[in-house]
């Protein structure tokens, strides 16, 4: 039988749901976890923009390791008119 923790699916491949992040959207910043991007956002469009940025960060981290480049620890994008910045925090 799987424990509750083992049953929980990762929201973004390559990151634990408990990965600590700092995120900003349209100049308003907060600290939280990857899981917060899927459960605690002000509006649907804010949540979609934050999740898109997190998935983009996961993608560029995978590509950078294939190229032999340094792995980025943050990303800044504009998605559907929202300026979004996400940075990984040291645990």
RALIN-V426534 format. One record per residue. N is the residue number from 0. SS is DSSP state (hx for helix, st for strand, lp for the rest). PHI is phi as a letter, one per 20 degrees, with the letter a starting at -180 (none if undefined). Layout:
BEGIN
N/SS/PHI ; N/SS/PHI
END
This chain:
BEGIN
0/lp/none ; 1/lp/f ; 2/lp/f ; 3/hx/g ; 4/hx/f ; 5/hx/f ; 6/hx/f ; 7/lp/f ; 8/lp/e ; 9/lp/f ; 10/lp/f ; 11/lp/c ; 12/lp/f ; 13/lp/n ; 14/lp/c ; 15/lp/f ; 16/lp/f ; 17/lp/e ; 18/lp/f ; 19/st/e ; 20/st/c ; 21/st/d ; 22/st/c ; 23/st/c ; 24/st/c ; 25/lp/l ; 26/lp/n ; 27/st/d ; 28/st/d ; 29/st/b ; 30/st/d ; 31/st/a ; 32/st/c ; 33/hx/g ; 34/hx/g ; 35/hx/f ; 36/hx/f ; 37/hx/d ; 38/hx/c ; 39/lp/c ; 40/lp/c ; 41/lp/f ; 42/lp/c ; 43/hx/f ; 44/hx/f ; 45/hx/f ; 46/hx/f ; 47/hx/f ; 48/hx/f ; 49/hx/f ; 50/hx/f ; 51/hx/f ; 52/hx/f ; 53/hx/f ; 54/hx/f ; 55/hx/f ; 56/hx/f ; 57/hx/f ; 58/hx/f ; 59/hx/f ; 60/hx/f ; 61/hx/f ; 62/hx/f ; 63/hx/f ; 64/hx/f ; 65/hx/f ; 66/hx/f ; 67/lp/n ; 68/lp/e ; 69/lp/f ; 70/lp/e ; 71/lp/f ; 72/lp/d ; 73/st/a ; 74/st/b ; 75/st/c ; 76/st/c ; 77/st/d ; 78/st/c ; 79/lp/l ; 80/lp/n ; 81/st/d ; 82/st/e ; 83/st/c ; 84/st/c ; 85/st/c ; 86/st/c ; 87/st/f ; 88/lp/d ; 89/lp/f ; 90/lp/e
END
